């Protein structure tokens, strides 16, 4: 994150101050709410979803260790990708009047500025003016990554999932309504987050099925998954078996667990 914010300081200097905002469908549909409502709803959406994820982690600490590592790995992938995109193409400020128009001044120490961006954690902090980090929306990535994480760990109940999708979508719409990003930044953030999440968990599922890892990426996955890797084969040979143990998400009642094991053993015997 700090490296991305350091690169953002170069994007800040590349912002074309003399160009008007680009045409945007979201801006045509939703009004500019910056001067109408003092509260920024996306901050509350971020705090509430983060709180849910933290409470789950505190409740099931041991079970959450692998999940937290996965979460940070996916987020690091997205932020490394964002480091490339925010410096590759710098868009005009997405409003006519505001802090990145009138309040944008020369940068001081580049590293100090990057640290102030990082420790602001994406929230609006007085005196911290962050401009030029449009493609793509980091807030959107964070919100949807936590939402997918909660999908993964919570019971698959439709009301819970519908609420999470609606609540997270509200946060993303408010990003556009408060003119913090163009619509394409939010849409791209959603698409890339879903892609990275599914790609990473697809690699895990393949290795849980016994596919032998190959290359640097699979080595990274094994490192992130920690002690779930590398099982010894049951046939007594010296070869290594790279099948990952399946990670239990939901705790089971002891009686149900015994029944599940008995049914699994019977199915295995039948096979």
C-alpha positions in Angstrom: 0.0 0.0 0.0 2.8 2.4 0.9 4.5 1.7 -2.5 1.2 2.3 -4.3 0.8 5.6 -2.4 4.4 6.6 -3.3 3.6 6.0 -7.0 0.4 8.0 -6.5 2.5 11.1 -5.6 3.8 11.0 -9.2 0.3 10.6 -10.5 -0.6 13.6 -8.3 1.9 15.7 -10.2 0.7 14.4 -13.6 -3.0 15.5 -13.1 -4.1 17.7 -16.0 -5.4 20.7 -14.0 -6.6 22.6 -17.1 -8.9 19.9 -18.4 -12.6 19.6 -17.5 -14.1 16.3 -16.1 -14.7 13.5 -18.7 -18.2 12.6 -19.7 -19.5 10.0 -17.3 -22.8 8.0 -17.3 -22.8 7.8 -13.5 -22.5 11.6 -13.2 -25.4 12.0 -15.6 -27.6 9.7 -13.5 -26.6 10.6 -10.0 -26.4 14.1 -8.6 -23.3 15.6 -7.0 -23.9 15.0 -3.2 -20.7 16.6 -1.9 -22.3 19.9 -0.8 -25.7 18.4 0.1 -24.8 15.8 2.7 -21.9 16.2 5.1 -21.7 12.5 5.9 -19.9 10.2 3.4 -21.8 6.9 3.4 -19.0 4.9 1.9 -17.0 5.4 5.1 -19.8 3.9 7.2 -20.2 1.0 4.8 -16.4 0.4 5.0 -16.4 0.5 8.8 -19.4 -1.8 9.2 -18.1 -4.5 6.8 -14.6 -4.3 8.2 -16.1 -4.7 11.7 -18.0 -7.9 10.6 -14.8 -9.4 9.2 -12.8 -8.5 12.4 -15.5 -9.9 14.7 -15.5 -13.2 12.8 -11.7 -13.3 13.0 -11.8 -12.7 16.8 -14.5 -15.4 17.3 -12.6 -18.0 15.3 -9.0 -17.0 15.6 -7.3 -20.2 14.7 -9.6 -20.9 11.8 -9.2 -17.3 10.5 -5.4 -17.3 10.2 -5.3 -18.9 6.7 -8.3 -16.8 5.6 -6.6 -13.5 6.7 -3.5 -14.4 4.8 -5.6 -15.1 1.7 -7.4 -11.8 2.2 -4.2 -9.8 2.4 -2.6 -11.7 -0.5 -5.6 -10.9 -2.8 -5.6 -7.3 -1.7 -1.8 -7.0 -2.3 -2.3 -8.3 -5.8 -4.9 -5.7 -6.5 -2.9 -2.9 -5.1 0.2 -3.9 -7.0 -2.0 -3.9 -10.2 -3.4 -0.5 -9.2 0.2 0.8 -8.8 0.6 0.2 -12.6 -2.8 1.7 -13.6 -2.8 4.9 -11.7 0.5 6.0 -13.2 -0.1 4.6 -16.7 -3.1 6.9 -17.5 -3.9 10.0 -15.4 -7.4 11.3 -15.8 -8.7 14.8 -15.3 -10.3 15.6 -11.9 -13.8 14.4 -11.9 -15.4 17.6 -10.7 -15.3 21.3 -11.6 -14.7 22.7 -8.1 -13.2 20.9 -5.1 -10.1 20.2 -3.1 -8.2 18.7 -6.1 -9.0 21.8 -8.1 -8.6 24.7 -5.8 -6.8 22.9 -2.9 -4.2 21.1 -4.9 -0.7 22.5 -4.2 2.9 21.4 -4.6 4.0 18.3 -2.9 6.4 18.4 0.0 8.5 15.3 0.9 7.3 12.5 -1.3 7.7 9.7 1.2 6.0 11.7 4.0 3.1 12.4 1.6 2.9 8.7 0.7 2.8 7.7 4.4 0.0 10.3 5.1 -2.0 8.7 2.2 -1.4 5.2 3.6 -2.2 6.0 7.3 -5.4 7.9 6.3 -6.6 4.5 5.3 -8.7 5.9 2.5 -10.8 8.1 4.8 -11.2 11.8 4.4 -8.6 13.4 6.6 -8.3 17.2 7.0 -5.1 18.4 5.3 -4.6 15.2 3.2 -5.3 16.0 -0.4 -5.0 12.8 -2.6 -5.6 13.3 -6.3 -4.9 11.4 -9.5 -5.5 7.9 -8.2 -8.5 7.1 -10.4 -8.0 3.9 -12.4 -9.2 1.9 -10.5 -11.1 2.5 -7.2 -9.2 1.1 -4.2 -12.3 1.6 -2.0 -14.3 -0.6 -4.3 -11.7 -3.3 -4.2 -11.5 -3.3 -0.4 -15.3 -3.3 0.0 -15.9 -6.2 -2.5 -12.9 -8.2 -1.2 -14.4 -8.1 2.3 -17.8 -8.9 1.0 -16.5 -12.0 -0.9 -14.6 -12.9 2.3 -17.8 -12.8 4.3 -19.6 -14.8 1.6 -16.9 -17.5 2.1 -16.9 -17.7 5.9 -20.6 -17.0 6.8 -23.5 -19.5 6.4 -24.8 -19.4 2.8 -28.1 -17.7 3.7 -29.8 -15.7 1.0 -30.9 -12.8 3.2 -27.3 -12.3 4.5 -25.9 -12.3 1.0 -28.6 -10.1 -0.4 -28.0 -7.6 2.4 -24.2 -7.6 1.9 -24.5 -7.1 -1.9 -27.0 -4.2 -1.5 -24.9 -2.6 1.3 -21.6 -2.9 -0.6 -23.3 -1.7 -3.8 -24.6 1.4 -1.9 -21.0 2.2 -0.9 -19.8 1.9 -4.5 -22.7 4.1 -5.8 -21.8 6.7 -3.2 -18.2 6.8 -4.4 -19.6 8.0 -7.8 -22.2 10.3 -6.2 -19.6 12.0 -4.0 -17.4 12.4 -7.2 -14.4 10.5 -5.7 -14.1 8.3 -8.8 -15.4 8.0 -12.3 -17.9 5.2 -12.9 -15.4 3.2 -14.9 -13.0 3.1 -11.9 -15.7 1.5 -9.7 -16.8 -1.0 -12.4 -13.2 -2.0 -13.1 -12.5 -2.3 -9.4 -15.5 -4.8 -9.0 -14.5 -6.8 -12.0 -10.8 -7.1 -11.0 -11.6 -8.0 -7.4 -14.0 -10.8 -8.4 -11.4 -12.0 -10.9 -8.5 -12.0 -8.5 -10.6 -13.7 -5.7 -11.8 -16.5 -8.0 -8.4 -17.0 -9.6 -6.7 -17.4 -6.2 -9.3 -19.7 -4.8 -9.3 -21.7 -8.1 -5.6 -22.4 -7.6 -6.3 -23.5 -4.1 -9.1 -25.9 -5.2 -6.9 -27.4 -7.8 -4.2 -28.2 -5.3 -6.8 -29.5 -2.9 -7.6 -32.0 -5.6 -4.0 -33.1 -5.8 -2.7 -31.1 -8.8 1.1 -30.7 -8.5 2.1 -27.0 -8.2 4.3 -25.5 -10.8 6.0 -22.1 -11.1 6.4 -19.1 -8.8 2.6 -18.4 -8.4 1.9 -21.9 -7.0 4.9 -21.5 -4.7 3.4 -18.3 -3.5 0.0 -20.0 -2.8 1.7 -22.8 -0.9 3.6 -20.2 1.2 0.4 -18.2 1.9 -1.5 -21.4 2.9 1.3 -22.3 5.3 1.1 -25.6 7.1 -1.8 -26.9 4.9 0.7 -27.9 2.2 2.8 -30.9 1.4 1.4 -34.2 2.7 3.3 -37.5 2.7 1.8 -40.2 0.4 0.1 -43.1 2.0 1.8 -45.7 -0.2 5.2 -45.4 1.6 7.0 -43.9 -1.4 9.5 -41.0 -1.2 7.6 -38.8 -3.6 6.0 -35.6 -2.3 2.2 -35.2 -2.5 1.2 -31.5 -2.9 -2.5 -32.0 -2.0 -3.7 -29.2 0.3 -5.8 -30.2 3.2 -9.3 -28.7 3.0 -9.8 -25.9 5.4 -12.7 -26.3 7.7 -14.7 -23.0 7.8 -17.7 -23.7 10.0 -17.4 -25.5 13.4 -19.7 -28.5 13.6 -21.5 -30.0 16.5 -19.7 -33.0 17.8 -22.6 -35.3 17.0 -23.0 -34.0 13.5 -19.2 -34.2 13.0 -19.2 -37.9 14.0 -22.1 -38.6 11.7 -20.3 -36.8 8.9 -17.2 -38.8 9.4 -19.2 -42.0 9.5 -21.0 -41.2 6.3 -17.8 -40.2 4.6 -16.1 -43.4 5.7 -19.1 -45.5 4.5 -19.0 -43.6 1.1 -15.3 -44.3 0.8 -15.7 -47.9 1.6 -18.5 -48.2 -1.0 -16.3 -46.5 -3.6 
